[in-house]
Amino acid sequence: MAYRITDSCIACGACQTECPVEAISEGEKYSIDPEKCIDCGACASVCPVEAIEAP
C-alpha cells in the first residue's frame, strides 16, 4: 500500500520534488501513483500541511 495525499493538499509541489521515483503527479490536488511509490516517506516529511498519510 502506498502513501496517499489527502484533501488537505495545498498543491505547493514540495512532495513532488522530493520523491525519488517520480510517483507524484501534479493537479488541482497532487496524487501518488501506488504502482511507483516505494513507501520511503520522503514526501510526507516535507509536506508543510501534513496532507500525506502513511500506508
N, C-alpha and C positions, 0 to 999 in steps of 0.2 A: 504494500500500500504506500502511495506517495504522499508527500506533503500536499496541502491544499491551501488556496488563497480564499479567504472569507470575503463577505460583502463589505468589510471594514477597509478594504484596499482603497488607497487614495491614488493609485497609478503613478507613483513617484519614480519607478524604474530602478530603485536601489537593488531589489532582489534579482532583477533580470541581469544586471551587470555582474552580480556576484556568483551566479550559477555556473559551475564548471562544465556542465554538459548541455547548456543552452536549452533547458527544458521549459523555460518560462517564456510565454508569448504575450505580446502587448495587446491591449484592447481597452475598452471602457473600464474594465476591471482585468487585471492580469490573470493568467491561468497557467497551471503547471501540467505538462504532459506526463501522465503517470507511467507511460512506456519509457520515457527518457530519465525520469527522476531517479537518482541513486540514493535518496534519503540521507544526504550528507548534512542537511540543516544549515548550510551556508546562507540560504535565502532568509530563513527565519531569524537568524542572528542579526541581520542588517535592517529588517523591516522597522521603520520608525513608529508604526501604529499597531504592531503585533498582530497583523492580519493573516499571518501564515501559521497554520496548525500542523502539528506533528501527526504522523500516521498513527 
